[in-house]
């Protein structure tokens, strides 16, 4: 019994709108992140690196310890790869700015829709008022 109750509760939880919306958002966000990473790495960073002297940002690193051979086995160098950090920072900034613009657009559209819904109905014109009075008088006379 407990197992079926657990599954029923899980199914109820998983099928709620917010959970499904969140899952879709995470999947789309992951794909969007890959696109932005490619834009930064393949389109923005090469010209930027060229402008500052032909530097490839992913190659920027500080070698803390040179590679060495110990007992016939080569040990890798110890490096601080700040170029990758710069690239990831640019990725983040572009993604954050894109999301900011998207949320701002949605907020403006939502506010505009609310304004349209809450706008008071225009006052009837003099002709409409006069016709309404005539209608009311005719109804009153029919009774």
Backbone torsions as a table, in degrees:
resi	resn	phi	psi	omega
1	UNK	NA	-43.9	-176.7
2	UNK	-62.2	-36.6	-178.3
3	UNK	-64.6	-44.5	-179.4
4	UNK	-69.1	-34.2	177.0
5	UNK	-65.7	-41.3	178.0
6	UNK	-62.3	-46.6	179.7
7	UNK	-63.9	-39.8	178.7
8	UNK	-64.2	-43.3	178.2
9	UNK	-64.1	-40.9	179.3
10	UNK	-65.0	-43.1	179.0
11	UNK	-61.8	-42.1	178.2
12	UNK	-61.6	-43.0	178.9
13	UNK	-65.0	-47.5	-174.7
14	UNK	-68.9	-26.1	-177.2
15	UNK	-92.8	0.6	175.7
16	UNK	-67.5	147.0	-175.3
17	UNK	-57.9	-41.4	-176.0
18	UNK	-64.4	-38.3	-178.3
19	UNK	-68.1	-43.1	-180.0
20	UNK	-66.8	-43.2	177.7
21	UNK	-59.9	-41.9	179.9
22	UNK	-64.3	-41.6	179.9
23	UNK	-62.7	-43.7	178.2
24	UNK	-62.7	-42.2	178.9
25	UNK	-62.0	-40.7	179.3
26	UNK	-65.1	-42.9	-179.9
27	UNK	-64.8	-47.2	179.7
28	UNK	-65.7	-39.6	177.9
29	UNK	-61.3	-39.8	177.4
30	UNK	-63.1	-43.6	178.7
31	UNK	-66.2	-40.9	179.0
32	UNK	-63.3	-39.0	178.0
33	UNK	-61.3	-39.6	178.3
34	UNK	-65.6	-39.6	179.0
35	UNK	-64.4	-45.7	-179.8
36	UNK	-64.7	-40.3	177.8
37	UNK	-60.1	-40.2	177.9
38	UNK	-66.9	-41.7	178.2
39	UNK	-60.3	-45.2	-178.9
40	UNK	-66.1	-50.4	-174.2
41	UNK	-70.6	-37.7	-171.1
42	UNK	-100.7	-21.3	-175.2
43	UNK	-117.3	-45.3	-174.9
44	UNK	-83.2	-47.1	-172.6
45	UNK	-69.0	-39.4	179.7
46	UNK	-58.8	-48.9	177.7
47	UNK	-64.6	-36.3	178.3
48	UNK	-63.7	-42.5	176.9
49	UNK	-63.9	-37.4	178.3
50	UNK	-65.5	-40.2	179.8
51	UNK	-64.0	-31.6	-178.4
52	UNK	-100.5	22.0	172.0
53	UNK	110.4	29.2	176.1
54	UNK	71.9	30.6	-177.2
55	UNK	-90.7	133.6	171.6
56	UNK	-94.8	116.8	-172.5
57	UNK	-59.6	-36.0	-178.5
58	UNK	-68.2	-18.4	178.5
59	UNK	-87.7	-8.2	-179.2
60	UNK	-70.9	124.8	179.0
61	UNK	-159.8	158.7	175.6
62	UNK	-110.8	117.3	-178.9
63	UNK	-82.1	112.3	-178.4
64	UNK	-86.5	-30.7	178.5
65	UNK	-148.1	125.0	-179.0
66	UNK	-66.4	154.3	175.7
67	UNK	-66.7	146.9	-179.6
68	UNK	-144.2	159.7	178.6
69	UNK	-104.3	121.7	179.2
70	UNK	-122.3	118.8	-179.4
71	UNK	54.4	40.8	176.9
72	UNK	78.6	2.5	179.5
73	UNK	-112.6	124.9	-179.7
74	UNK	-79.1	127.3	176.6
75	UNK	-101.0	135.8	-176.7
76	UNK	-66.5	157.2	176.8
77	UNK	-71.4	152.8	174.6
78	UNK	-99.7	117.1	-175.6
79	UNK	-128.3	152.2	173.0
80	UNK	-106.8	106.3	-172.3
81	UNK	-89.3	75.5	-178.3
82	UNK	-73.3	-18.4	176.2
83	UNK	-64.2	-41.7	176.4
84	UNK	-63.6	-37.4	177.8
85	UNK	-63.2	-44.5	177.7
86	UNK	-60.3	-42.6	179.3
87	UNK	-62.4	-45.5	179.0
88	UNK	-64.7	-35.3	177.8
89	UNK	-65.6	-43.5	176.3
90	UNK	-62.1	-42.2	176.7
91	UNK	-55.9	-49.6	-178.0
92	UNK	-60.5	-47.1	-177.9
93	UNK	-61.3	-40.9	179.3
94	UNK	-68.6	-42.6	178.2
95	UNK	-63.6	-45.4	-179.8
96	UNK	-62.1	-42.4	179.2
97	UNK	-65.7	-40.2	178.6
98	UNK	-63.6	-43.9	179.2
99	UNK	-65.5	-40.0	176.8
100	UNK	-57.7	-47.4	179.8
101	UNK	-62.8	-40.7	-179.8
102	UNK	-65.1	-46.6	179.2
103	UNK	-63.9	-39.9	178.2
104	UNK	-61.4	-43.4	177.8
105	UNK	-61.6	-46.9	179.2
106	UNK	-61.3	-40.2	179.6
107	UNK	-63.6	-43.5	179.3
108	UNK	-64.1	-41.6	179.1
109	UNK	-64.9	-40.7	179.5
110	UNK	-65.8	-43.2	178.8
111	UNK	-63.4	-40.7	179.8
112	UNK	-64.0	-40.2	179.0
113	UNK	-65.2	-41.9	178.7
114	UNK	-64.1	-40.4	179.2
115	UNK	-62.6	-40.5	179.1
116	UNK	-65.2	-38.5	-178.3
117	UNK	-73.2	-34.1	-176.2
118	UNK	-93.1	-3.1	179.7
119	UNK	-64.6	132.1	-179.4
120	UNK	-68.4	149.6	178.7
121	UNK	-66.5	142.7	-179.8
122	UNK	-65.1	146.8	179.4
123	UNK	-64.9	141.0	-179.4
124	UNK	-65.3	147.6	-180.0
125	UNK	-72.5	169.8	-179.6
126	UNK	-61.7	-37.3	179.8
127	UNK	-64.7	-41.4	-179.5
128	UNK	-66.1	-40.9	178.1
129	UNK	-61.5	-44.3	-179.8
130	UNK	-63.8	-43.0	178.6
131	UNK	-65.5	-36.2	178.2
132	UNK	-65.3	-41.4	178.2
133	UNK	-62.8	-43.1	178.8
134	UNK	-61.6	-44.4	178.7
135	UNK	-59.3	-46.7	-179.2
136	UNK	-62.2	-40.3	178.1
137	UNK	-65.4	-40.7	178.3
138	UNK	-64.8	-39.6	177.0
139	UNK	-63.8	-40.3	-178.7
140	UNK	-65.6	-39.2	179.4
141	UNK	-70.6	-30.0	178.8
142	UNK	-69.6	-28.9	-177.0
143	UNK	-77.2	NA	NA
